[in-house]
Amino acid sequence: MAFVHVLQAVRRLTIGLLASAAFGTGAFAQSAANYPDHNITFICAFPAGSGSDTLVRYFAEKLRLATGRTILVENRFGASGNIATEYTARAKPDGYTLYVHAASALAANMYLFKKPPVDVSKAIQVIATLNRQAFMVAVDATKPWKTVNDLTAFLKTKGDKATYATSASTGTVMGEIYKSKTGLEALEVVYRVGADSLNDQLSGKIDYGMFDPVYTMTQVRAGRLRALAVSTGTRLEANPDLPTMSEVGIPMDLTGWFAVMGPTGIPRPIVDKLNGWFKDILTTQETKDFLNKFGGDPFINTPDQAQALFLKDIRDWEDYVKIAKIEPQ
């Protein structure tokens, strides 16, 4: 009899677990079907008004139109993006906290810091890619340097008195590769955002900069800066006349790419919904024109392709940091 009671208890437990699983699956499906049923928050790793913030807010508005929900933008800047990254990693994985940032920068930070706050390969998932872009070497537009070789020749006359500005990890690596390939001794000066360096560059305190394309192209159109070359292995549609650094004899292939990311564990139906919306946004001429204006090309991938690229970038950045001989902070 005791054995029978045990079997009955096991049977009741099994039925209960199956029912619970079925209920959970149903609730999960219902949650995904209703997504989004309230406001979504975009996390931006740069201050309001910065070049990256402009891009984040553009896509926030487009997603608002696609979903009919308010998209809030929170600027959690500092520590080269680590503050925003850690905040995202600790958020509930329900699709309501999305991190719009350069996934390539997250990959870089794994090796630019001795103790990154989170292992992004495990804590962050990529939902959709947005653009591919190049960092740019830029100089004061009033200076006579029209090519990278012109700039290099000038910098060699200054020796260790030469200076350059950066405000992101990709710019740091680009700058170090440039110096290592040319034998320059220029001193890196790190700014919170590119715009903070403008007065120093225009006054002559800074000789050149390695900047993101949003900031660079804004200043180029304003007539303040001149872009000389890009960091990508091939030219971009956005700036077909700008040579790559490799073309001018300084081999590198540093391609930055912005993405929509979130904490690992967001249900796949929600990921697929978001990816579909962003794919639709990226295929419009308006978005292409917007991205081209700021030095980027639309970049469309499935969630699986995007995650695979993210993991590859993490592996690649380990090599980039070694090549540039950068000491982790």
Contacts in CASP RR format, 6 or more apart in sequence:
PFRMAT RR
TARGET T0000
AUTHOR 0000-0000-0000
METHOD contacts of the structure
MODEL  1
MAFVHVLQAVRRLTIGLLASAAFGTGAFAQSAANYPDHNITFICAFPAGS
GSDTLVRYFAEKLRLATGRTILVENRFGASGNIATEYTARAKPDGYTLYV
HAASALAANMYLFKKPPVDVSKAIQVIATLNRQAFMVAVDATKPWKTVND
LTAFLKTKGDKATYATSASTGTVMGEIYKSKTGLEALEVVYRVGADSLND
QLSGKIDYGMFDPVYTMTQVRAGRLRALAVSTGTRLEANPDLPTMSEVGI
PMDLTGWFAVMGPTGIPRPIVDKLNGWFKDILTTQETKDFLNKFGGDPFI
NTPDQAQALFLKDIRDWEDYVKIAKIEPQ
28 267 0 8 1.000
29 269 0 8 1.000
31 94 0 8 1.000
31 267 0 8 1.000
31 270 0 8 1.000
32 267 0 8 1.000
32 269 0 8 1.000
32 270 0 8 1.000
32 273 0 8 1.000
33 269 0 8 1.000
35 95 0 8 1.000
35 269 0 8 1.000
35 270 0 8 1.000
35 273 0 8 1.000
36 67 0 8 1.000
36 69 0 8 1.000
36 95 0 8 1.000
36 96 0 8 1.000
38 69 0 8 1.000
38 96 0 8 1.000
39 69 0 8 1.000
39 70 0 8 1.000
39 71 0 8 1.000
39 72 0 8 1.000
39 96 0 8 1.000
40 63 0 8 1.000
40 67 0 8 1.000
40 69 0 8 1.000
40 70 0 8 1.000
40 71 0 8 1.000
40 72 0 8 1.000
40 95 0 8 1.000
40 96 0 8 1.000
40 97 0 8 1.000
40 98 0 8 1.000
41 71 0 8 1.000
41 72 0 8 1.000
41 73 0 8 1.000
41 74 0 8 1.000
41 96 0 8 1.000
41 97 0 8 1.000
41 98 0 8 1.000
42 56 0 8 1.000
42 59 0 8 1.000
42 60 0 8 1.000
42 71 0 8 1.000
42 72 0 8 1.000
42 73 0 8 1.000
42 74 0 8 1.000
42 98 0 8 1.000
42 99 0 8 1.000
42 100 0 8 1.000
43 74 0 8 1.000
43 76 0 8 1.000
43 84 0 8 1.000
43 87 0 8 1.000
43 88 0 8 1.000
43 97 0 8 1.000
43 98 0 8 1.000
43 99 0 8 1.000
43 100 0 8 1.000
43 101 0 8 1.000
44 52 0 8 1.000
44 53 0 8 1.000
44 56 0 8 1.000
44 73 0 8 1.000
44 74 0 8 1.000
44 75 0 8 1.000
44 76 0 8 1.000
44 77 0 8 1.000
44 84 0 8 1.000
44 100 0 8 1.000
44 101 0 8 1.000
45 52 0 8 1.000
45 76 0 8 1.000
45 77 0 8 1.000
45 78 0 8 1.000
45 81 0 8 1.000
45 83 0 8 1.000
45 84 0 8 1.000
45 85 0 8 1.000
45 99 0 8 1.000
45 101 0 8 1.000
45 105 0 8 1.000
46 52 0 8 1.000
46 53 0 8 1.000
46 75 0 8 1.000
46 77 0 8 1.000
46 193 0 8 1.000
47 53 0 8 1.000
47 75 0 8 1.000
47 77 0 8 1.000
47 192 0 8 1.000
47 193 0 8 1.000
48 73 0 8 1.000
48 75 0 8 1.000
50 193 0 8 1.000
50 194 0 8 1.000
50 195 0 8 1.000
50 215 0 8 1.000
51 193 0 8 1.000
51 195 0 8 1.000
51 212 0 8 1.000
51 214 0 8 1.000
51 215 0 8 1.000
51 218 0 8 1.000
51 294 0 8 1.000
52 101 0 8 1.000
52 102 0 8 1.000
52 212 0 8 1.000
52 214 0 8 1.000
53 73 0 8 1.000
53 75 0 8 1.000
54 214 0 8 1.000
54 294 0 8 1.000
55 100 0 8 1.000
55 130 0 8 1.000
55 131 0 8 1.000
55 214 0 8 1.000
55 258 0 8 1.000
55 294 0 8 1.000
56 73 0 8 1.000
56 100 0 8 1.000
56 101 0 8 1.000
57 73 0 8 1.000
58 287 0 8 1.000
58 290 0 8 1.000
59 100 0 8 1.000
59 130 0 8 1.000
59 260 0 8 1.000
59 278 0 8 1.000
59 281 0 8 1.000
60 71 0 8 1.000
60 72 0 8 1.000
60 73 0 8 1.000
60 100 0 8 1.000
61 71 0 8 1.000
62 281 0 8 1.000
62 287 0 8 1.000
63 71 0 8 1.000
63 277 0 8 1.000
63 278 0 8 1.000
63 281 0 8 1.000
64 70 0 8 1.000
64 71 0 8 1.000
66 277 0 8 1.000
66 280 0 8 1.000
66 281 0 8 1.000
67 277 0 8 1.000
76 83 0 8 1.000
76 84 0 8 1.000
76 87 0 8 1.000
77 83 0 8 1.000
77 84 0 8 1.000
77 192 0 8 1.000
78 84 0 8 1.000
78 192 0 8 1.000
80 105 0 8 1.000
80 109 0 8 1.000
80 112 0 8 1.000
80 113 0 8 1.000
80 168 0 8 1.000
80 169 0 8 1.000
81 101 0 8 1.000
81 105 0 8 1.000
81 109 0 8 1.000
82 109 0 8 1.000
82 113 0 8 1.000
82 116 0 8 1.000
82 117 0 8 1.000
84 99 0 8 1.000
84 101 0 8 1.000
85 99 0 8 1.000
85 101 0 8 1.000
85 106 0 8 1.000
85 109 0 8 1.000
85 117 0 8 1.000
85 118 0 8 1.000
85 120 0 8 1.000
85 124 0 8 1.000
86 117 0 8 1.000
86 118 0 8 1.000
88 97 0 8 1.000
88 99 0 8 1.000
88 124 0 8 1.000
88 261 0 8 1.000
88 262 0 8 1.000
88 263 0 8 1.000
89 117 0 8 1.000
89 118 0 8 1.000
89 120 0 8 1.000
89 123 0 8 1.000
89 124 0 8 1.000
89 263 0 8 1.000
89 264 0 8 1.000
90 263 0 8 1.000
91 97 0 8 1.000
91 262 0 8 1.000
91 263 0 8 1.000
92 263 0 8 1.000
93 262 0 8 1.000
93 263 0 8 1.000
93 264 0 8 1.000
93 265 0 8 1.000
93 266 0 8 1.000
93 267 0 8 1.000
94 266 0 8 1.000
94 267 0 8 1.000
94 270 0 8 1.000
95 262 0 8 1.000
95 266 0 8 1.000
95 270 0 8 1.000
95 274 0 8 1.000
97 262 0 8 1.000
97 263 0 8 1.000
98 127 0 8 1.000
98 260 0 8 1.000
98 261 0 8 1.000
98 262 0 8 1.000
98 274 0 8 1.000
99 124 0 8 1.000
99 260 0 8 1.000
99 261 0 8 1.000
99 262 0 8 1.000
100 130 0 8 1.000
100 258 0 8 1.000
100 259 0 8 1.000
100 260 0 8 1.000
100 261 0 8 1.000
101 258 0 8 1.000
101 259 0 8 1.000
101 261 0 8 1.000
102 168 0 8 1.000
102 170 0 8 1.000
102 256 0 8 1.000
102 257 0 8 1.000
102 258 0 8 1.000
102 259 0 8 1.000
103 126 0 8 1.000
103 129 0 8 1.000
103 257 0 8 1.000
103 258 0 8 1.000
103 259 0 8 1.000
103 261 0 8 1.000
103 306 0 8 1.000
103 309 0 8 1.000
103 310 0 8 1.000
103 313 0 8 1.000
104 170 0 8 1.000
104 254 0 8 1.000
104 255 0 8 1.000
104 256 0 8 1.000
104 257 0 8 1.000
104 313 0 8 1.000
104 317 0 8 1.000
105 168 0 8 1.000
105 169 0 8 1.000
105 170 0 8 1.000
105 256 0 8 1.000
106 120 0 8 1.000
106 124 0 8 1.000
106 261 0 8 1.000
106 310 0 8 1.000
107 120 0 8 1.000
107 310 0 8 1.000
107 313 0 8 1.000
107 314 0 8 1.000
107 316 0 8 1.000
107 317 0 8 1.000
108 169 0 8 1.000
108 170 0 8 1.000
108 173 0 8 1.000
108 317 0 8 1.000
108 320 0 8 1.000
108 321 0 8 1.000
109 116 0 8 1.000
109 120 0 8 1.000
109 169 0 8 1.000
110 116 0 8 1.000
110 119 0 8 1.000
110 120 0 8 1.000
110 121 0 8 1.000
110 314 0 8 1.000
110 317 0 8 1.000
110 318 0 8 1.000
111 317 0 8 1.000
111 318 0 8 1.000
111 320 0 8 1.000
111 321 0 8 1.000
111 326 0 8 1.000
111 328 0 8 1.000
112 169 0 8 1.000
112 172 0 8 1.000
112 321 0 8 1.000
112 326 0 8 1.000
112 328 0 8 1.000
112 329 0 8 1.000
113 328 0 8 1.000
113 329 0 8 1.000
114 328 0 8 1.000
114 329 0 8 1.000
118 124 0 8 1.000
120 310 0 8 1.000
120 314 0 8 1.000
121 310 0 8 1.000
121 311 0 8 1.000
121 314 0 8 1.000
122 264 0 8 1.000
123 263 0 8 1.000
123 264 0 8 1.000
124 261 0 8 1.000
124 262 0 8 1.000
124 263 0 8 1.000
124 264 0 8 1.000
124 310 0 8 1.000
125 261 0 8 1.000
125 262 0 8 1.000
125 263 0 8 1.000
125 264 0 8 1.000
125 265 0 8 1.000
125 266 0 8 1.000
125 271 0 8 1.000
125 303 0 8 1.000
125 307 0 8 1.000
126 259 0 8 1.000
126 260 0 8 1.000
126 261 0 8 1.000
126 303 0 8 1.000
126 306 0 8 1.000
126 307 0 8 1.000
126 309 0 8 1.000
126 310 0 8 1.000
127 259 0 8 1.000
127 260 0 8 1.000
127 261 0 8 1.000
127 262 0 8 1.000
127 266 0 8 1.000
127 271 0 8 1.000
127 274 0 8 1.000
127 275 0 8 1.000
127 278 0 8 1.000
127 303 0 8 1.000
127 306 0 8 1.000
128 259 0 8 1.000
128 260 0 8 1.000
128 274 0 8 1.000
128 275 0 8 1.000
128 276 0 8 1.000
128 278 0 8 1.000
128 279 0 8 1.000
128 301 0 8 1.000
128 303 0 8 1.000
128 306 0 8 1.000
129 257 0 8 1.000
129 258 0 8 1.000
129 259 0 8 1.000
129 299 0 8 1.000
129 300 0 8 1.000
129 301 0 8 1.000
129 306 0 8 1.000
129 309 0 8 1.000
130 257 0 8 1.000
130 258 0 8 1.000
130 259 0 8 1.000
130 260 0 8 1.000
130 278 0 8 1.000
130 282 0 8 1.000
130 291 0 8 1.000
130 298 0 8 1.000
130 299 0 8 1.000
131 257 0 8 1.000
131 258 0 8 1.000
131 291 0 8 1.000
131 296 0 8 1.000
131 297 0 8 1.000
131 298 0 8 1.000
131 299 0 8 1.000
132 232 0 8 1.000
132 236 0 8 1.000
132 255 0 8 1.000
132 256 0 8 1.000
132 257 0 8 1.000
132 296 0 8 1.000
132 297 0 8 1.000
132 299 0 8 1.000
133 212 0 8 1.000
133 213 0 8 1.000
133 236 0 8 1.000
133 238 0 8 1.000
133 255 0 8 1.000
133 256 0 8 1.000
133 257 0 8 1.000
133 258 0 8 1.000
133 294 0 8 1.000
133 295 0 8 1.000
133 296 0 8 1.000
133 297 0 8 1.000
134 213 0 8 1.000
134 230 0 8 1.000
134 231 0 8 1.000
134 232 0 8 1.000
134 236 0 8 1.000
134 239 0 8 1.000
134 242 0 8 1.000
134 244 0 8 1.000
134 254 0 8 1.000
134 255 0 8 1.000
134 256 0 8 1.000
134 295 0 8 1.000
134 296 0 8 1.000
135 168 0 8 1.000
135 170 0 8 1.000
135 171 0 8 1.000
135 174 0 8 1.000
135 210 0 8 1.000
135 211 0 8 1.000
135 212 0 8 1.000
135 213 0 8 1.000
135 230 0 8 1.000
135 231 0 8 1.000
135 254 0 8 1.000
135 256 0 8 1.000
136 210 0 8 1.000
136 211 0 8 1.000
136 212 0 8 1.000
136 213 0 8 1.000
136 216 0 8 1.000
136 227 0 8 1.000
136 228 0 8 1.000
136 229 0 8 1.000
136 230 0 8 1.000
136 231 0 8 1.000
136 242 0 8 1.000
137 148 0 8 1.000
137 151 0 8 1.000
137 174 0 8 1.000
137 178 0 8 1.000
137 208 0 8 1.000
137 209 0 8 1.000
137 210 0 8 1.000
137 227 0 8 1.000
137 228 0 8 1.000
137 229 0 8 1.000
137 245 0 8 1.000
138 208 0 8 1.000
138 209 0 8 1.000
138 210 0 8 1.000
138 211 0 8 1.000
138 216 0 8 1.000
138 219 0 8 1.000
138 220 0 8 1.000
138 225 0 8 1.000
138 226 0 8 1.000
138 227 0 8 1.000
138 228 0 8 1.000
139 145 0 8 1.000
139 151 0 8 1.000
139 201 0 8 1.000
139 207 0 8 1.000
139 208 0 8 1.000
139 209 0 8 1.000
139 225 0 8 1.000
139 226 0 8 1.000
139 228 0 8 1.000
140 201 0 8 1.000
140 202 0 8 1.000
140 204 0 8 1.000
140 224 0 8 1.000
140 225 0 8 1.000
140 226 0 8 1.000
141 220 0 8 1.000
141 223 0 8 1.000
141 224 0 8 1.000
141 225 0 8 1.000
141 226 0 8 1.000
143 226 0 8 1.000
144 150 0 8 1.000
145 151 0 8 1.000
145 154 0 8 1.000
145 226 0 8 1.000
145 228 0 8 1.000
146 226 0 8 1.000
146 228 0 8 1.000
147 228 0 8 1.000
147 229 0 8 1.000
147 248 0 8 1.000
148 228 0 8 1.000
148 229 0 8 1.000
148 243 0 8 1.000
148 245 0 8 1.000
148 248 0 8 1.000
148 250 0 8 1.000
149 248 0 8 1.000
151 207 0 8 1.000
151 208 0 8 1.000
151 228 0 8 1.000
152 182 0 8 1.000
152 184 0 8 1.000
154 207 0 8 1.000
155 162 0 8 1.000
155 182 0 8 1.000
155 184 0 8 1.000
155 186 0 8 1.000
155 207 0 8 1.000
155 208 0 8 1.000
156 182 0 8 1.000
156 183 0 8 1.000
156 184 0 8 1.000
158 186 0 8 1.000
158 207 0 8 1.000
159 184 0 8 1.000
159 185 0 8 1.000
159 186 0 8 1.000
160 185 0 8 1.000
160 186 0 8 1.000
160 187 0 8 1.000
162 184 0 8 1.000
162 185 0 8 1.000
162 186 0 8 1.000
162 187 0 8 1.000
162 207 0 8 1.000
163 186 0 8 1.000
163 187 0 8 1.000
163 188 0 8 1.000
163 189 0 8 1.000
163 205 0 8 1.000
163 206 0 8 1.000
163 207 0 8 1.000
164 175 0 8 1.000
164 186 0 8 1.000
164 187 0 8 1.000
164 188 0 8 1.000
164 189 0 8 1.000
164 206 0 8 1.000
164 207 0 8 1.000
164 208 0 8 1.000
164 209 0 8 1.000
164 210 0 8 1.000
165 188 0 8 1.000
165 189 0 8 1.000
165 190 0 8 1.000
165 191 0 8 1.000
165 194 0 8 1.000
165 197 0 8 1.000
165 200 0 8 1.000
165 201 0 8 1.000
165 206 0 8 1.000
165 208 0 8 1.000
165 209 0 8 1.000
165 210 0 8 1.000
165 211 0 8 1.000
166 172 0 8 1.000
166 175 0 8 1.000
166 188 0 8 1.000
166 189 0 8 1.000
166 190 0 8 1.000
166 191 0 8 1.000
166 209 0 8 1.000
166 210 0 8 1.000
166 211 0 8 1.000
167 190 0 8 1.000
167 191 0 8 1.000
167 192 0 8 1.000
167 193 0 8 1.000
167 194 0 8 1.000
167 196 0 8 1.000
167 197 0 8 1.000
167 211 0 8 1.000
167 212 0 8 1.000
167 215 0 8 1.000
168 212 0 8 1.000
170 210 0 8 1.000
170 212 0 8 1.000
170 231 0 8 1.000
170 254 0 8 1.000
170 256 0 8 1.000
171 210 0 8 1.000
171 211 0 8 1.000
171 231 0 8 1.000
171 254 0 8 1.000
172 188 0 8 1.000
172 190 0 8 1.000
172 210 0 8 1.000
172 324 0 8 1.000
172 326 0 8 1.000
173 254 0 8 1.000
173 320 0 8 1.000
173 321 0 8 1.000
173 324 0 8 1.000
173 326 0 8 1.000
174 210 0 8 1.000
174 231 0 8 1.000
174 245 0 8 1.000
174 252 0 8 1.000
174 254 0 8 1.000
175 188 0 8 1.000
175 210 0 8 1.000
175 324 0 8 1.000
176 188 0 8 1.000
176 324 0 8 1.000
176 325 0 8 1.000
176 326 0 8 1.000
177 245 0 8 1.000
177 250 0 8 1.000
177 252 0 8 1.000
177 254 0 8 1.000
177 320 0 8 1.000
177 323 0 8 1.000
177 324 0 8 1.000
178 184 0 8 1.000
178 210 0 8 1.000
178 245 0 8 1.000
178 250 0 8 1.000
178 252 0 8 1.000
179 185 0 8 1.000
179 186 0 8 1.000
180 323 0 8 1.000
180 324 0 8 1.000
180 325 0 8 1.000
181 249 0 8 1.000
181 250 0 8 1.000
181 251 0 8 1.000
182 250 0 8 1.000
186 207 0 8 1.000
186 208 0 8 1.000
189 197 0 8 1.000
189 200 0 8 1.000
189 206 0 8 1.000
191 197 0 8 1.000
193 215 0 8 1.000
194 211 0 8 1.000
194 212 0 8 1.000
194 215 0 8 1.000
195 215 0 8 1.000
197 206 0 8 1.000
197 209 0 8 1.000
198 219 0 8 1.000
198 224 0 8 1.000
200 206 0 8 1.000
201 207 0 8 1.000
201 208 0 8 1.000
201 209 0 8 1.000
201 225 0 8 1.000
202 224 0 8 1.000
210 231 0 8 1.000
213 230 0 8 1.000
213 238 0 8 1.000
213 239 0 8 1.000
213 294 0 8 1.000
213 295 0 8 1.000
213 296 0 8 1.000
214 294 0 8 1.000
214 295 0 8 1.000
216 225 0 8 1.000
216 227 0 8 1.000
216 295 0 8 1.000
217 227 0 8 1.000
217 239 0 8 1.000
217 293 0 8 1.000
217 294 0 8 1.000
217 295 0 8 1.000
218 294 0 8 1.000
219 225 0 8 1.000
220 226 0 8 1.000
220 227 0 8 1.000
227 239 0 8 1.000
227 242 0 8 1.000
228 242 0 8 1.000
229 242 0 8 1.000
229 243 0 8 1.000
229 244 0 8 1.000
229 245 0 8 1.000
229 247 0 8 1.000
229 248 0 8 1.000
230 236 0 8 1.000
230 239 0 8 1.000
230 242 0 8 1.000
230 243 0 8 1.000
230 244 0 8 1.000
230 245 0 8 1.000
231 244 0 8 1.000
231 245 0 8 1.000
231 252 0 8 1.000
231 253 0 8 1.000
231 254 0 8 1.000
231 255 0 8 1.000
232 244 0 8 1.000
232 253 0 8 1.000
232 254 0 8 1.000
232 255 0 8 1.000
232 256 0 8 1.000
233 244 0 8 1.000
233 246 0 8 1.000
233 252 0 8 1.000
233 253 0 8 1.000
233 255 0 8 1.000
234 244 0 8 1.000
235 242 0 8 1.000
235 243 0 8 1.000
235 244 0 8 1.000
236 242 0 8 1.000
236 295 0 8 1.000
236 296 0 8 1.000
236 297 0 8 1.000
237 292 0 8 1.000
237 297 0 8 1.000
238 291 0 8 1.000
238 292 0 8 1.000
238 293 0 8 1.000
238 294 0 8 1.000
238 295 0 8 1.000
238 296 0 8 1.000
238 297 0 8 1.000
239 295 0 8 1.000
245 251 0 8 1.000
245 252 0 8 1.000
246 252 0 8 1.000
246 253 0 8 1.000
254 320 0 8 1.000
257 299 0 8 1.000
257 309 0 8 1.000
258 299 0 8 1.000
259 306 0 8 1.000
259 310 0 8 1.000
260 274 0 8 1.000
260 278 0 8 1.000
268 303 0 8 1.000
271 303 0 8 1.000
272 303 0 8 1.000
275 302 0 8 1.000
275 303 0 8 1.000
279 300 0 8 1.000
281 287 0 8 1.000
282 288 0 8 1.000
282 298 0 8 1.000
282 299 0 8 1.000
282 300 0 8 1.000
283 298 0 8 1.000
283 300 0 8 1.000
287 298 0 8 1.000
288 297 0 8 1.000
288 298 0 8 1.000
291 297 0 8 1.000
291 298 0 8 1.000
301 309 0 8 1.000
321 328 0 8 1.000
END
